[in-house]
Amino acid sequence: MAATKSGSVRSKSSKFVVAAIDFGTTFSGYAFAMPDEFEADPPKISANTTWIAGGQLISLKMPTVLLLDPKQNFEAFGYEAENRYYELAADDEHEGYFYFRRFKMKLYNSTNIDRDTMMEDEEGKKMNAIKVFSICIKYLMEQFMKTIKNRFDRVTEISEKDVDWVLTVTAIWNNSSKQFMREVAEMAGIKKDSLTIVLEPEAAYLFCKHLPIEQLNMTGASLSQSQMSPFSTGQRYMVVNAGGVSVNINVIELVGEGQLKVLNMTSGGPRGETRVDEAFEDFVRKLVGKEVFDKFKKTCAEDFVELQRQFETRKRGIKHDKNGKETINIPVALTEIYINKTKKTMDEAVKQFQGNLTWTAGKLRINCEFVRGWFKDTCDNTVKNVRDLFKQPAMLSCKTILLVGGFAESPVLQQAFRDNFPDMRLIVPEEAGLAVLKGAVLFGHLKPYLSTLHCSSDCYSEDKETSTKPVQTIIVAAIDFGSAFSGFAFAVRDDLKTVSDNPKISTGTGFVSGQLISHKTPIVLLLNPDKSFAAFGYAAEEKYSNLFEDDRERKSSSHRSYYYFRRLKMRLYSSDRPMTLSRDVEILDEHGKRMKANEVFSICIKYLADEFMKLGRNRLPDLTKDDVHWVLTVPAIWSDSSKQFMRVAAELAGLDGNRLTIALEPEAASLFCMRVPIKSQAEASTTVSQFQEGTKYMVVDAGGGTVDVIVHEIVGDKKLKELTSASGGPWGGTMVDNEFDAFMETIFGKDFYYRFKNECVGDYTDLHRELELKKRNVNSNNDDKETFSLPFALLELMDKKMATLVDQRLQIYNGDVSLRSGKLRIASKIMRGWFKESCLKTTQHLKSILQQKVCAGTNTILLVGGYAESPMLQSEIKDAFRDKTVIIPDEAGLAVLKGAVLFGNDPLVVVSRIARCSYGICVFRDFDPRIQGT
C-alpha cells in the first residue's frame, strides 16, 4: 500500500502530460506521466530508456555534455557528444568546436547567475551561459517530444503546448539564478504559463513520500516499517542529495496542511561521486606515470572516455564487505604507449602497488580493499558534514535521513551512513538516482495543492495524507525464465483487485554487472565442482571470468572443473522437432560436462525465487513462500510435456505445486498490453484494454532466443479468446549474436576465433555485452560506423602471420570494415546484414498467420520482448505490414514478466484456446465397390 493511496489524489495539471527535466551537474534526463497514470499510481512514472553509452552502459540519464560546431550551432549532447568529439579529436578536426562537460559545476560557487554570465568550454573558449543552457534544455525537450510521439504513433497530434514542464534547480541557487533558469526555458521554447521550477531536495522528498513503504528500504530505526509511515506532521527529515559532483544537504519539516518548512540553507559541497572518479584517475596516472597518462588522455580520447564509462558502472557494484578482486580492462592504446615510452612491461608497472594488483592479459585485477580506498575521501567528508549539521539545535528532533541521488546507490556510501548514524532511520529509496527527476513529475501534478515555507517561495511541496500500511502477505510472483535473460516481478493481490489500466507491478532491480544495469539478468549458471550453487546471471559471468583469470595467473585450469551453463534453454532447442523435455533429458555445460536438465533448471528457479524472497522480506518481514502464488513462463513452442518438466523443476526448487501456474509467454505479453496505457488509433483516451468486444490483435513476443506469436480476440468482460495457437521459432536476438560471431570468424578465421572463445571466456563475454548494446543502435537510416573495442586478449593471441591474414580479409569489405589500434570499425550496412535472416523469418511467419481465415480483421500488432526494442526489427515489421497499426509499448522488454503476474492473479482471463492436437476413433468398414470404388 502506498504512502499516498492510488486514486486518493487528483492531478491539477490541465495538460496532456507532465514532463520534468533534471538538468544535472553530471547527468541529465527527463521523466513524464499523464494525469490518468498519476491518479492511478503516483509513483509510476516513465523515464527514457534508450540512451546507450558506447557499448558500456545503458542509462536512464545521459551525461551533461554539449558539443557545438565552430558557429555555436548544436552538434550533439550526452553520450553522442562525447563520442562525436573524440572522433573529431582522433582525426584532428576538433579545432574550433565548443565542448562543454560538467559545466554546471563551474558555476557551483556562483549563487547569482544571470543572463550576462559567461562560461568556458573544455578548451577555455567563452560563451554566454544562458545560450549554452538553453541549447541543452531544448535538446532534452525535443527528445521527450520524440518519445511521447512514438508512444502514441499515429494516434494524436502532440505539441509542446500540451505539456506541463518542470525544471529542477539546485537548492543553493537564489531567486535570480532561478529566474535565469526561467529565461533559459523560454529561450528553449517553453511558455511561461507551462513552466514550474522545483528545488531538488523538495522533489526528492515528494518522491520518497509517495513511494510505497515497502520500497523505501529503511534501516537503522527501531520503528517497524510495516507498522507506520515514516512521513507524518511535525517530523523533520534530512535530505542528502548525493549527486555526481556535489552532495547537497537540506533539512525539511512537515508542518501540516501540505506545507514544508526548510530549516537550513543548503549545506554540503563538491564531494560527490566524481571524487571517486578522480581517485581512480590518480591511480591510473600513478600506475603508468604522468607523461604516459597525459599522452594517452590527449591522443586517445575515445579510449579514455571508454575507460571512464567502464569505471562508472564498475564502481556501482563495489560493496563494503566484498573480498577478492575487481577487474578493470585497460585500453590497448594505453598499454602500447606505456611500453613504447618506458620500455617496460605492465607486469613491472604493477609492482609499485605491493601486491594490491596484478596484470593479466590486458586486465588489472585489484584487491577490493584497495578499491574501497578510492571512496574514503568523499564518504568521510559527507559523513562529517552531516554530523556537523546534527549538532545544530534545530536538528535535535530529526531522526530520519533520506539518501537520494546517483551516488546514493553506492553500497559503500550507504554503509558509511549506517556505521556512523546507527540511531537514525536511513531511507534509500529504490531508484534513488531518479528521486529528483521523478519527484519533479509528482511536483508538476500536485503544485496547486502546495505551498512551501522558506525564503524561496516560488517552489512548492506537499503532504496531503499520512497513512499506515497494513501488513499484506498475499503476493503473486512471476519468474520469467527466458532463453537469454531472466527476472522476477510481483504484486500484492490487493493492488490487482481493481481492474485498472495501470497495474502496480514491481520488478527486481538488483541485477548489475560491470557493463550493464538491468531489470533482468542473463541465463548463466555457475556450479561448484561438487555441483553446488556458485552464482547466477551477471554474477556467474563475473565469477567465472575471475576463476579463469586466477587460473591464467597460476597457469592452471581448475576453472574447467566448475559447471558453467550459458543460454541453457536454447541448447535444448532443435529446429526439426518441437521443444520436448522430460526428467531424463541431459544438458551440456560450456565444457561438455553433462548434468540432468531438471536439476540445472531447478537450481536456476530456486535462485530467482530466493532473490524475490529476500526483496519481499525487506518489504514484508513475515513473508514466507506459502504466502506467494508463483508463476513460471514458458515459450509458446514448448509442448505440454515440457511444461510439466518446468513444473517438476519448480517443485524441486522448493515451490509448492499447488501454488504454481504455468504461463505461455505470448499470453502473458497479451495480458500486459491489455492493462498498460497504450493509446489506440481511435482516440487519445482509448487504451488497448478498452478495445471493443470483437477486436482482434496479434502479439509478437520477440525475445532473446525465440519469437513467439499469438492472435487474440477480446470477448465478454475483458476476456481473451485464442484465435491461433501460439507458435514461433528461434529467430530472436541471439540469431543476431550468431551472425556477429560468423562475421568475426570471416575476419579472424574459425579456428582462431574458437580458440579465443574458449581460452578467453571473460573477454568473449565482454565483447558480446558490447554487441548487446551496439545492436540497439542499428537502424535502417543510419549510415555511420560503429566502433568495437577488441579485447586485449584477442589481440595478444594474434601473431604476425595472423595479423597479415586479417589485413587481407578486411580488404574484401572495401573500407566498410577496418581495424586500427585495437578498434574494429564496422559500417552500419554490414551490421544491418546481421539482422536480415532474423527479421525475414519473423515477418514471413507473421504473414503466414495473418493469411489464416480466422485472422481476418486483425489490424493491430503489439510488438513486445527485449528484441522488440531493436529499431531494425521495428522498421522491418512496420514496412512489411503498412496496413496494420504496430504498437511497441513502454517496457516492452518486461511485458512477459509483468503480464505473467497478471496471469497468475487471473488465469481464467483466457476463456478459449486452440487445441494443439485432436483425436478420434478410427473405424474400418468392409470394402464396398459401389461406394469406395467410385
TAMOLIN-V462855 format. One record per backbone hydrogen bond with DSSP energy under -0.5 kcal/mol. CO is the residue of the C=O (numbers start at 1). NH is the residue of the N-H. Records with the same first field share a line. If there is no record, write none. Layout:
# TAMOLIN-V462855
CO->NH  NH
This chain:
# TAMOLIN-V462855
1->213
3->5
5->8
17->19  164
18->33
19->166
20->22  31
21->23  168
22->24  29
26->64
27->24
28->62
29->22
30->48
31->20
32->46
33->18
34->38
35->39
36->40
37->41
39->7
41->44
43->45
46->32
50->52
51->59
52->54
53->56  57
57->53
59->51
62->28
63->65
64->102
65->78
66->100
67->75  76
68->98
69->72
73->69
76->67
77->80
78->82
79->83
80->84
81->85
82->86
83->87
84->88
85->89
86->90
87->91
88->93  94
89->92
94->97
97->99
98->68  100
99->101  122
100->66
102->105
103->106
104->107
105->108
107->110
109->111
111->113  174
114->117
117->129
119->127
121->124
125->121
127->119
128->131  132
129->133
130->134
131->135
132->136
133->137
134->138
135->139
136->140
137->141
138->142
139->143
140->144
141->145
142->146
143->147
144->148
145->149
146->150
147->151
148->152
150->153
152->155  156
159->162
160->163
162->16  17
163->165
164->19
165->196
166->21
167->198
169->200
170->173
174->178
175->179
176->180
177->181
178->182
179->183
180->184
181->185
182->186
183->187
184->188
185->189  190
186->189
191->194
192->195
194->165
196->167
198->169
199->203
200->204
201->205
202->206
203->207
204->208
205->209
206->210
207->211
208->211
211->3
212->215
213->216
215->430
216->428
217->428
219->426
224->227  228
230->232
232->235
235->254
236->399  400
237->239  252
238->240  402
239->241  250
240->242  404
241->243  248
242->407  408
243->273
244->274
245->272
246->243  248
247->269
248->241
249->267
250->239
251->263  264
252->237
253->255  261
254->234
256->259
258->451
259->255  256
260->453
261->253  263
267->249
269->247  271
272->275
273->276  277
274->278
275->279
276->280
277->281
278->282
279->283
280->284
281->285
282->286
283->287
284->288
285->289
289->293
290->294
291->295
292->296
293->297
294->298
295->299
296->300
300->304
301->305
302->306
303->307
304->308
305->309
306->310
307->311
308->312
309->313
310->314
311->315
313->316  317
314->317
315->318
317->319
318->412
319->322
324->368
326->366
328->330  364
331->335
332->336
333->337
334->338
335->339
336->340
337->341
338->342
339->343
345->348  349
346->350
348->351
349->352
350->353
351->354
353->356
356->367
358->365
360->363
362->330
363->360  365
364->328  366
365->358
366->326
367->371
368->372
369->373
370->373
371->374
372->375  376
373->376
375->379
376->380
377->381
378->382
379->383
380->384
381->385
382->386
383->387
384->388
385->389
386->390
387->391
388->391
389->392
392->395
393->396
395->398
397->399
399->425
400->238
401->403  427
402->240  404
404->242
405->408
406->409
407->410
410->414
411->415
412->416
413->417
414->418
415->419
416->420
417->421
421->424
424->426
425->401  427
426->219
427->403  429
429->432
431->434
432->405  435
434->438
435->439
436->440
437->441
438->442
439->443
440->444
441->445
442->446
443->447
445->12
446->449  450
447->450
451->260
452->454
453->262
455->457
456->459
461->451
463->258
465->467
468->470
473->475
474->493
475->477  629
476->491
477->631
478->480  489
479->481  633
480->482  487
484->523
485->482
486->521
487->480
488->508
489->478
490->506
491->476
492->495  496
493->496  497
494->497  498
497->499
498->500
503->505
506->490
510->512
511->518
516->513
518->511
521->486
522->524
523->567
524->537
525->565
526->534  535
527->563
528->531
532->528
535->526
536->539
537->541
538->542
539->543
540->544
541->545
542->546
543->547
544->548
545->549
546->550
547->551
548->552
549->553
550->554
551->555  556
557->560
558->561
559->562
562->564
563->527  565
564->590
565->525
567->570  571
568->572
569->572
570->573
574->577
578->580
579->639
582->585
585->597
587->595
589->592
593->589
595->587
596->600
597->601
598->602
599->603
600->604
601->605
602->606
603->607
604->608
605->609
606->610
607->611
608->612
609->613
610->614
611->615
612->616
613->617
614->618
615->619
616->620
620->623
624->627
625->628
627->475
628->630
629->477
630->661
631->479
632->663
634->665
635->638
637->579
639->643
640->644
641->645
642->646
643->647
644->648
645->649
646->650
647->651
648->652
649->653
650->655
651->654
656->659
657->660
659->630
661->632
663->634
664->668
665->669
666->670
667->671
668->672
669->673
670->674
671->675
672->675  676
676->678
677->679
678->688
683->680  686
686->680
687->690
688->691
692->695
695->714
696->859  860
697->712
698->700  862
699->701  710
700->702  864
701->703  708
702->867  868
703->733
704->734
705->732
706->703  708
707->729
708->701
709->727
710->699
711->723  724
712->697
713->715  721
714->694
715->719
716->718
719->715
720->911  912
721->713  723
724->711
727->709
729->707  731
732->735  736
733->736  737
734->738
735->739
736->740
737->741
738->742
739->743
740->744
741->745
742->746
743->747
744->748
745->749
749->753
750->754
751->755
752->756
753->757
754->758
755->759
756->760
760->764
761->765
762->766
763->767
764->768
765->769
766->770
767->771
768->772
769->773
770->774
771->775
773->776
774->777  778
778->872
784->828
786->788  826
788->790  824
791->795
792->796
793->797
794->798
795->798
799->803
800->804
801->805
802->806
803->807
804->808
805->809
806->810
807->811
808->811
809->812
810->813
811->814
813->816
816->827
818->825
820->823
822->790  824
823->820  825
824->788  826
825->818
826->786
827->830  831
828->832
829->833
830->834
831->834  835
832->835  836
833->836
835->839
836->840
837->841
838->842
839->843
840->844
841->845
842->846
843->847
844->848
845->849
846->850
847->851
849->852
852->855
853->856
855->858
857->859
859->885
860->698
861->863  887
862->700  864
864->702
865->868
866->869
867->870
870->874
871->875
872->876
873->877
874->878
875->879
876->880
877->881
879->882
881->884
884->886
885->861  887
887->863  889
889->892
891->894
892->865  895
894->898
895->899
896->900
897->901
898->902
899->903
900->904
901->905
902->906
906->909
907->910
909->720  911
912->722
920->922
921->923
923->925
927->929
928->931  932  933
931->934
